[in-house]
Amino acid sequence: MPSLKEVRNRIVSVNSTKQITAAMKMVSAAKLRRAQDAIVRMRPYAEKLQTILGNVSASLDSSEGTYSAQREVKKVLLVAIVSNRGLAGAFNTQVYRSIRRLVPMHEAQGRTVHVLPVGKKALDTYRRTPQFNPELPTDLARLFDGLNFDKAAPVAELIMELFAKGTYDEVTLVYNKFKNAAVQVIAEEPYLPIAPIATTEKSATKVDHIMEPDRATIVEEIIPKSLKIQFYKALLDSHAAEHGARMTAMHKATDNADSLLKGLKLTYNKARQASITNEILEIVGGAEALKG
């Protein structure tokens, strides 16, 4: 059995850890409210815009649809959106697991796969892997420092440019989609080329879109802006999911600290009682020896 001093030090240590995890839970809860409000407001607009984007893209011919051009897929870019910090449970691991599944699937078809890390943890993970491309930017962790559309737009433009130039033939966003504070759903979202809206045989009809002001303006302004919004929505989703995952992880850590403290206090009381009993026995034994 450990000494009283060892158990007492352990209790102090666990109690300090419990205070830290409880404080981190409160901070994450406060940040989650703001992040949740942002994604809840953005999601309906982004989803409707994505539907319109698919419909418009389907009506453009190959010369007009730069971002909807279906090419033979030889190079694939996976955009891994994770967090800058840990202590969020399996939040980052889910993205890594998804990418570990996608990479061999593409490579089995003879494709070259690169990973664009968004978030410090992703950069640390993929910096020394064959999927890391040193020509891609490595400073994307700054996106989450005061996340807004102005910061996300240049990164989306870069990805769009890489696709338009033919550097990559397919781009997929891999991130955690926010469902609620306790649940994050992994998303493998095709980003480029823009996929036309799938229709069933019953609903399949040929739609001739009337474009205002004209096709050129739609292609040059509206479609690129829509793609930037889709990328920004993915960042907001991941940002909200991160705070939800961290809040849940810190809540569990605090509960575990409580359970551990109960066990340590019980051990401490047993050791203390045993120590007192031994002292009493020594006193009684000494008194009996004096009588003898």
Order of alpha helices (4+ residues) and beta strands (2+ residues): alpha-beta-alpha-beta-alpha-alpha-beta-beta-alpha
